[in-house]
Amino acid sequence: MTMKQQIISCIALTLLLISPPSVANPRIAILNFELNDITSLPNTIQEQQRTASIRPLLEQAFLLNDNFEIIEISTNTETTANAGFGYLFSHHDLAAKLG
């Protein structure tokens, strides 16, 4: 490699290192929360609603962060992918594919 090629390579590498990343923001899907209450409290409608209220709070936090793109997964698609209670939680690889 000639001296000129080495200088050009060095400049290119320097520009690459100091330039901001051009990678898009990570995409995230927030699935519905399932109530898996292992406490002695009864599994009431109020408790299920309280648990479901976590999703909008989480979405709002991600939107305020501005580093994530939230993608929508239709309820039908999520229901089809979820083979049963806690399935997507236990199979994070399948949950990732869903997103």
Steps between C-alpha positions, in 0.01 A plus 500: 500500500639836403535792740211678323274195540595473867410867559166460320425186702588679823277797413213268404535308826510823702186630329327170560587509870390860560186495286172438682357153455253471216322206657128552550354502848430155638144383443300366791156344530320515833274201536197472724578431863371179653420495868702221660436589861669254733401691812209405723295791363191405298521527120230765468388711203651804674838329530491395134419861401783629718742261336376597152563867589875430497511478118407865428748617766776293342412626150507859624842449660640363174348785300652758736839331469494560122757224442250229413245451226187333634342264252142382518414132511134430434309324775413222256866443408604500865219262598593261220867498605419449867440128554384550858539697820861610543611336174660808342662591833658155519597495132677832456641391164146463360396829658795666327396355165149633558643848546 
